[in-house]
Amino acid sequence: MKTCEDKSWSSMLHLLGLSSVLNCCIESVYPIANEGFRPLFHQSIYPLETTSNIDREAKFGILWSRDGNLDNQPGFSFEPNHFALLIPDKEMAEVPCYQTSKVWQQPQLSSFFKEVTRTEKSTACGVGEVSGVTDHGSVDLWECATESSSCYKRCNPNLEDTRTSLCHTENPSVSSTRPKGDACAFDICDYVTDGISLDARTKIKIIENRMPPVGYHFPTTHYKDKRRKSGYSARHCKRVWLEKYDLLCYSQMKDGIYCLACILFLAEMKYYKDDSIFVRAPCRDWKHFLEYWQLHEQCQYHQNSKDKMNNFMSSHYDPSLRIDTKITMLASANLEKNVAIMVSIMKCLEFCGRQGIAIRGHRDDTTSTSINKGNFKALLDMRIDAGDDVLKQHLSEGPKNATYISKTAQNELLECIGNFIKLKIVSEIKSQEGHNIFAIEADEIRDISNWEQLGIAVRYIKNHNAVERILAYVDCESTTGESICNAIVQCLKDCGLDPLMCRAQTYDGAGNMSGRLKGCRTLFLNYAPKAQYFHCASHILNLSLSQSCTQLEVQCMMSTLKDVALFFKYSPKRQRLLESCIETVNSERISAGNSKINNQKVKLLCETRWVERHTSLEEFEEMYAGVIECLSKICDAQSRAPWDSKTVTEARGLLSSISTPGFLCAFACNRYLFGFTRSLSLLLQGSHQDVVTAYQEIALIRDELKDVRVRADIEFKENVISIMEKLSLVSGTSISIPRRCNHQTLRGNVEAGTPEEYWRRTIFIPVVDHLISELTDRFQNLSQCAVRGLYLLPGTLSSLNDQVTCSIKEFFNDDMPTPSNFDQELKLWRRKWLNIEEPPSTLPTAIHATNALMFPNIHRIFTLLLLIPVSSATVERGNSALKSIKTSQRSTMGQELLNALTLLQIHRDIELNYQQIVDIFIRKNPRRMTSNNPLK
């Protein structure tokens, strides 16, 4: 106590002693000034614990003033030797430095805001008047320290008003509370909080509203100034500061200036002395403002925040400068480059697949010492030589473990191409207007590896036209009807097609396919109840022709032609002699003014396609003179070229066989009758053929053959005898009746007066009768279905009766959109074509002329009829392509690769979308070479 002197300032040490003397807590209140001193002086001080009978509920408030030497720094909100104004505790709680209280040498010291239960009054400001306890329990010194309070005025009756409040301005229009409306929207003081996260939009709004609107009057602050008569000078914020320094932001609520960059983009800052100015507290010392701002600009954290803000603004007004945008641009450029590389590689694979050539040699990896690396790598080199710089750079400078030209990458790319073609076909099926129904075709073939390959094709409608596509090949371990049915169903499901939407199925007549009990056609109905079975029309025609040739003479003729073709096929010496004889015959024909022989090889008769047999008969008729000349030279004993006895024996037998009247008659009959079915066979093999047109053509041929049977005498004489006589002149054969007996069993023994009558009754008439019967019986199922649609065609509506109408309605009832309105729709359909002179007479033209909205039921019936596959020739053509792909030199390729190469070669009209194929390739496996954008 000896240090206490009258009329002198006390220190913190005196407060510690005073607390023990008074035996109560002292609330030491220090103004918002120097942050270095405030934690020391702004706290609760308790007596020493050794003191007994401490009244812990009693509190005594002390409000600190300032000493000119201890805390004499300009720019603070109070002057020396005067009490400082206390701010409301609501605002004090928002300031971080007020939320901590340092313990000074005594235990259990609490902050000024510690909750208490005292309701008594404590003295403050050195007078007997005390303030009450606030609602949250702390001593309310604001009441006794605020200039406007009665306690303050009583404690300081002679003190002049040296300072205006925060919102006290010289302009009466400025309110002392928060401005109304949007004047303080996005005020910077609302965002002075640790850990706050603002989005880019909010930051831009704060930056755009950093200055008050034009015409705003800044509040005025009065400072002591002895040089003026009034003793005070008025200062306020200047707009020129805000215009000059882009990082300044004025707060209307605080009447102070913050640093925009340090508040919005401050990452880390250590608090020393005055670092909180412009960041945690506004700068309001307008007299020394520029000095404080210059000091703040030199801080490292301010420089970092400034750089962040500049980058933020630059990227906002120019998005191309953003990091994510740059990454996206780089990724896009990398994507385009990688896609270009993959496209170059895929085009080489596509070329090999389209042309059906081998991709690789024996080995094409780095271990191979062969100069020939295969067609694929040769095409890559050709592209590089042609100027593909991207591919050249990739192969020369790219990573060696990510070149994507190895056999594994080739196979994966080809599989992706095959998957794309399948997806393209399926998308066309599902994109049909109003429906996504389809039909299937299937056929088997044995490949070079002795595997049963089941070819599956689909038929669907695209732009009112029928389209047939090979969908896939499936290797079958078993050829039973159940195994084949399961393979078809699984293939459709793997491709994304629902078997329930299948409306027709077409196979050949094999027992495992067409069996009524355990055949594939019957078992498939369990998965597709509406899939009606149709026997392949091409197979029916072949069976009809083959069954009509059961006559002994016809069978012998066919066998003889086969032997002649084999006689020359496997002997180059015999083939050269045949060519020499043909040249001799041609020279004689040219000198006589006749046409020469164009063919020089005798073709084998096709076992499956009878249309090819007709072609073989035509060519043999043309080469007949050359064949006779060649066989005669081989049989000639005086020939210069020696022939072995076996060859001579075979030649004599063949020469005798092709010169007989029976051979000539059977040859001439088949040559003539096959001419009627040749065009039909070609028609049925088309993929766009519909069932109605096929029925019309079959009925046309059947009716014509009936007329030929009626006019058999004239037809045989004009068309068959003429061919026999022409060939007999070449071979020197006379057309006669063979020897007959009473019990003839091996050849015809009919009664005839002339050779013409005998051969007509023996061969011609039986062949015609059998052919008519086979065409009538075997096409019965196709005829029944075709008749339903034939009578609906505008050209044949006059023949439609009630019985046929009921049959049509019953058969298509489940697939018609509105079956209850079919009768009314049919009446409108009749009236539409009543006065049309040339109404459509075919199914394709009728479906194009049918309005699906006006006649939905009839349009659906035409669609279903057009959907029926007439034959499985599409699969057979695919089988031919498969044989050319999977050869003896490529017999170990996998099933996926086989499918991809087959689809590439068959579907040449499907253009490849390389970008989609690259996407499929990317999704299949993760890749070292980035081909997708990670930011998408």
NORVENCOR-V476473 format. One record per residue. OMEGA is omega in degrees with one decimal (* if undefined). Layout:
# NORVENCOR-V476473
omega = <OMEGA OMEGA>
This chain:
# NORVENCOR-V476473
omega = <179.8 -179.1 -178.8 179.4 -178.6 178.0 175.1 -177.1 177.9 179.7 180.0 179.8 179.0 178.1 178.8 178.3 -179.8 179.3 179.9 179.8 -179.4 179.1 177.6 -179.7 175.8 174.9 -179.9 -176.4 -178.4 -175.9 177.3 -177.6 -176.4 -178.5 177.5 -178.8 -170.1 179.0 -179.7 -172.0 -176.0 -177.4 176.7 -177.3 -179.5 177.0 176.0 -177.4 -179.7 -180.0 -178.0 177.1 178.8 175.0 -173.9 178.3 -179.3 179.6 -179.3 -175.3 177.4 178.4 -173.4 168.8 -177.1 172.6 -174.8 -178.8 -175.6 -174.7 -173.6 176.2 -177.4 172.2 -179.9 -169.0 173.9 -176.4 179.4 174.7 175.3 174.6 179.6 176.7 175.1 174.6 -179.9 -177.8 176.7 178.7 178.8 -178.2 -179.1 -178.2 -174.1 -174.5 177.7 -173.7 179.4 179.3 -176.4 178.4 -178.1 168.9 -179.5 -177.4 172.8 173.6 -179.8 -179.8 -178.7 -174.9 179.6 -177.6 178.4 -179.5 -176.1 175.2 178.4 -178.3 178.3 178.8 179.0 175.9 174.9 179.0 -177.5 180.0 178.2 179.7 179.9 179.6 -178.9 -177.0 179.3 170.8 -179.0 179.5 -175.2 176.8 177.0 -178.5 -177.3 -176.9 -178.8 -175.3 -176.3 -176.7 178.9 179.2 -179.0 -177.1 178.7 179.9 -174.8 -176.0 -176.0 -176.3 179.5 176.4 -175.4 -174.0 175.0 178.0 -175.3 -176.2 178.1 -176.6 176.4 175.8 -175.3 -177.4 -178.8 -177.3 178.9 176.8 -179.4 -179.0 -178.4 177.7 -177.6 -176.5 -179.8 175.8 -176.9 175.2 -172.9 -177.2 178.8 -174.9 177.8 -177.4 178.4 172.4 -179.9 -179.2 -177.6 175.5 -175.0 -178.1 179.7 178.8 179.0 179.1 178.6 -179.1 -179.2 -179.1 -177.1 178.1 175.9 -178.4 179.1 -177.6 178.2 179.6 -178.7 177.9 -176.0 176.5 -177.2 177.9 175.0 -179.1 -177.8 -178.8 -179.0 -179.1 -179.2 -178.6 -179.0 173.6 -178.6 177.5 177.7 179.0 -179.0 -179.7 -179.0 177.0 -178.7 179.5 -178.1 -176.1 -175.8 -176.0 179.4 178.8 -177.1 176.4 178.7 -179.0 -178.3 -174.0 179.8 -176.5 176.1 172.0 -175.6 -176.7 -175.6 179.0 -175.0 -172.0 -179.6 -179.8 -176.8 179.0 175.0 -174.7 171.4 171.6 -170.5 -176.0 -176.8 178.8 -176.9 -176.3 -179.2 177.5 -179.2 173.5 -177.6 177.9 -174.9 179.9 -177.9 -173.6 -175.3 178.7 178.5 -178.9 178.0 176.2 -179.3 -179.5 -179.2 -179.1 -177.5 -178.9 176.8 178.1 178.6 179.4 178.6 178.8 179.5 -179.7 178.1 178.2 179.1 -179.3 179.4 -179.5 178.7 -179.4 175.5 -174.7 -179.8 179.6 -180.0 -178.3 -179.5 177.0 177.8 177.9 179.0 179.7 178.0 178.6 178.2 177.6 177.4 178.1 -179.8 179.0 -178.8 176.6 177.3 177.8 -179.3 178.7 178.1 179.5 -178.4 178.7 176.1 177.4 179.1 179.8 179.6 -179.1 -179.8 -177.3 177.8 -179.5 -178.9 -178.8 -175.1 171.7 178.6 174.7 178.2 178.2 -175.1 -179.1 -177.4 176.8 -178.4 177.7 179.8 -178.4 -179.8 -176.2 -176.5 -179.3 174.1 177.2 175.4 178.2 179.4 177.9 178.2 177.7 -179.3 174.8 176.9 -175.9 -180.0 178.7 178.9 179.4 -179.7 -177.1 -177.7 -174.6 -177.4 178.5 -175.9 177.7 178.1 178.5 178.6 175.1 177.3 -179.2 177.8 178.5 177.1 -179.6 -179.8 178.1 178.5 176.5 176.9 176.3 177.4 177.8 178.2 180.0 177.1 179.5 178.2 179.3 -178.9 178.7 176.7 177.6 -175.9 -179.2 178.0 -175.0 174.9 -178.7 175.3 179.1 -178.5 175.4 -177.3 171.6 -179.1 176.8 -177.0 174.2 179.1 -177.1 -175.8 179.4 178.4 173.9 174.8 179.1 178.8 177.3 -178.1 178.8 177.9 176.3 -178.4 -176.4 177.4 -178.7 178.2 176.4 179.2 -180.0 177.6 -177.7 168.5 -178.0 -177.7 171.1 -177.5 177.0 -175.1 174.7 178.3 -178.0 175.5 -179.7 179.4 -179.3 -179.8 178.3 179.2 178.9 179.4 -178.9 -179.3 178.4 179.0 -179.8 178.6 -179.8 178.2 179.0 179.5 179.1 179.1 -178.7 178.4 -176.8 179.0 177.6 -175.7 177.0 172.8 -174.8 179.2 -175.8 -179.8 179.2 -172.4 179.8 -176.1 -177.6 -176.6 177.8 -179.3 -178.8 -178.6 -178.9 -179.3 178.0 175.5 179.2 -179.5 -174.4 -176.6 -178.0 179.9 -177.3 175.1 176.5 -178.3 -176.8 178.0 176.1 178.0 179.2 177.7 178.1 179.2 -179.8 -179.0 178.8 177.3 -179.3 178.9 175.9 -175.6 -178.7 179.0 178.6 177.6 178.4 179.3 178.3 179.4 178.2 177.7 179.8 178.2 179.4 178.6 -179.7 -178.6 -172.0 -171.1 177.6 178.1 -178.9 178.2 -179.9 178.7 177.9 177.3 178.3 177.6 178.9 178.2 177.5 178.2 179.2 179.9 179.0 178.2 179.8 -179.9 178.5 178.9 179.3 178.6 179.0 -178.5 179.2 -178.0 -177.8 -179.1 178.3 176.5 -176.5 172.7 176.4 -179.8 -176.6 -174.3 -176.7 -177.5 174.5 176.6 176.4 177.3 176.9 179.5 177.3 178.5 -178.4 178.9 176.3 179.3 -175.9 -173.3 -178.9 179.0 178.8 177.9 180.0 -178.5 179.8 178.1 178.7 178.9 -178.6 -178.2 -178.7 -178.6 179.3 -178.1 -178.7 179.9 177.7 179.4 -174.4 180.0 -179.7 -179.8 -179.7 178.9 -179.5 178.4 178.6 179.3 179.7 178.1 -175.9 -176.8 -180.0 -178.5 177.1 179.0 177.3 -177.9 179.8 179.6 178.8 -177.7 179.9 179.7 177.7 -178.5 -174.9 178.0 177.5 177.8 -174.4 -178.0 -179.9 178.3 178.9 176.2 -179.7 -177.2 179.5 179.1 -178.1 -178.5 -176.8 178.7 -172.3 -179.1 178.4 178.1 177.9 179.5 -179.9 178.5 177.8 178.0 -179.9 -179.9 178.8 179.0 177.9 174.9 176.9 176.8 178.2 179.0 -179.9 -175.4 -177.9 -176.5 -178.3 -178.8 -177.1 -174.9 -170.8 -176.8 -179.0 179.9 179.1 -179.7 -179.2 178.4 -179.6 -179.5 176.5 179.6 -176.6 -179.1 -178.0 175.3 -179.1 -175.8 178.2 179.6 -179.1 -178.6 177.3 -175.9 -177.1 -179.9 -178.9 -173.9 175.5 -176.7 -178.4 -177.2 176.4 179.8 -179.9 -177.2 176.0 179.7 179.5 -179.0 -177.2 175.4 179.9 -175.1 -172.4 -168.4 -176.1 178.0 179.5 179.5 -179.6 179.2 -178.4 178.2 -179.0 -179.7 179.6 -179.8 -174.4 -171.8 179.3 -176.3 -179.8 177.5 -178.8 -179.3 179.8 -176.9 -178.3 -179.7 178.8 -177.6 -178.0 177.0 178.1 -177.6 -178.9 -177.6 180.0 -178.7 -179.6 -177.7 179.0 -176.4 -179.1 178.3 178.7 178.0 178.1 178.9 -177.9 -179.4 -175.7 -176.0 -173.7 -175.4 -176.7 179.7 179.6 -179.5 -176.6 -179.2 -179.1 -176.2 -178.5 178.1 179.3 179.2 177.3 177.0 179.1 176.8 -176.3 -178.8 -175.6 -174.9 -174.6 178.0 -175.7 -178.5 179.8 178.4 -177.1 178.0 -177.0 178.5 179.6 179.7 -178.8 174.9 -177.6 -177.3 176.1 -175.9 178.7 -179.3 -178.1 -175.5 -177.5 -179.9 177.4 179.0 177.7 177.2 179.0 179.7 177.5 178.4 -177.6 -175.2 176.5 179.8 -179.2 175.9 -177.7 178.3 178.5 179.8 175.3 174.4 176.9 177.1 177.4 178.8 178.9 179.4 -179.5 -178.6 -177.6 -179.9 178.4 179.6 -171.5 -175.9 -178.7 180.0 -175.8 180.0 178.0 177.7 178.6 -177.8 -178.7 179.1 179.0 178.2 -177.1 -176.3 -174.8 178.7 -177.6 177.8 178.9 -178.3 172.2 -171.9 -179.7 178.5 178.1 176.6 178.0 177.1 179.9 -179.8 -177.1 -175.9 -179.0 173.4 -172.9 174.9 -179.9 -175.8 179.4 176.9 -177.5 -177.3 -178.0 -179.8 *>
